[in-house]
Amino acid sequence: MQVGINYPWLDYGWDFGTPPPGWRSGSDPRWVGRIDSDIARFKRIGVSVVRWFILGDGLTYGTGANAPQLDPGTGQWNFSPPDHSKDFLNHFETLLQRLLANNSKSPPPVLLMPVFVDFHFCDPGLYAAEQLFSIDGPAASPDTGFIKQGRAQAINDSTKQADFLQRALQPLLQIAASSYRSTIYAWDIINEPEWVTNNWHPDGNKDHPIDEDSMKAFIEDGKSMIRSFDFKPTIGFNMIQTIRKTSINADINQFHFYSDPDPKRQSKLEKHPFSPQFPGIIGEFATSATQDYWPDLKSQPQSVLNRLKFIAGQNYGLALPWSFNPNNERDSRSHWDPQVDQEIECFVFGRNCPQK
């Protein structure tokens, strides 16, 4: 089994493009200064796929006059998808260039799984000062030219949805297909759409930002566009049950597996149920055992190494722990330290294994 990693960002929503003034020192994203050393580290421990959020909640996609606008009468956020900024596209290409250069110097390759958009993209808008997931948390005044989230119309409105895919996804695919095809593992269309989609959310409510038919259309049209560039699509579903309920399959079927410390809510990971032609992967699983207990491991230590061994025993071909850059104190399922590196290296190469 291959081991990947959820990077999944350094600055959520502004790893690509230009953030609000004062949020970044210099013109380069923070990841530019460390990506080469991170890739070398991944190669050393045996990580072969990096899952990375590209638009995130949309902060740098549509700014200034193109930012979402709140209608005070209806409380609705209006948004018309624009073209990407030049900076956004340049930053994305820079990432692909770095991957290509590092893979050329020292095989085996580390491949990218870009996550086109996160479910927070569709949540009600927030002024940029109300950051959700940055490491630094810089102080800033509300700026109507920089809005996090507030972009549900890019999916709910059929005309705007077509514009969104053509203006936002297609240019990224074109860049990747031009010279960097060998750096891409698959394209993840949306991360955990259940949390914003009616009939998919576990609460069963009908007051979520996206209706089911619109989300299905977005995913299906996204899959078609990705395939037209000869890449493989995947969807970062939170639950395997959503794949079954919706009958939405992809070239790579992905779901996320989390359990719970409460015995009444603990989950077991079933055997790989997918066709070999369209294999299944575990797109996320917790690196922290404190809030995520696996009953499948029984009396074994709740370690990343034992979780990888169990996933492999269930016949999945790829698993990606969450996450390499624990970004937020509220993220209780994420914990990364040198021991996690060691356990991945032990699983992949059978070396540098922890002492029993």
Order of alpha helices (4+ residues) and beta strands (2+ residues): beta-alpha-beta-beta-beta-alpha-beta-beta-beta-alpha-alpha-alpha-beta-alpha-beta-alpha-beta-beta-alpha-beta-alpha
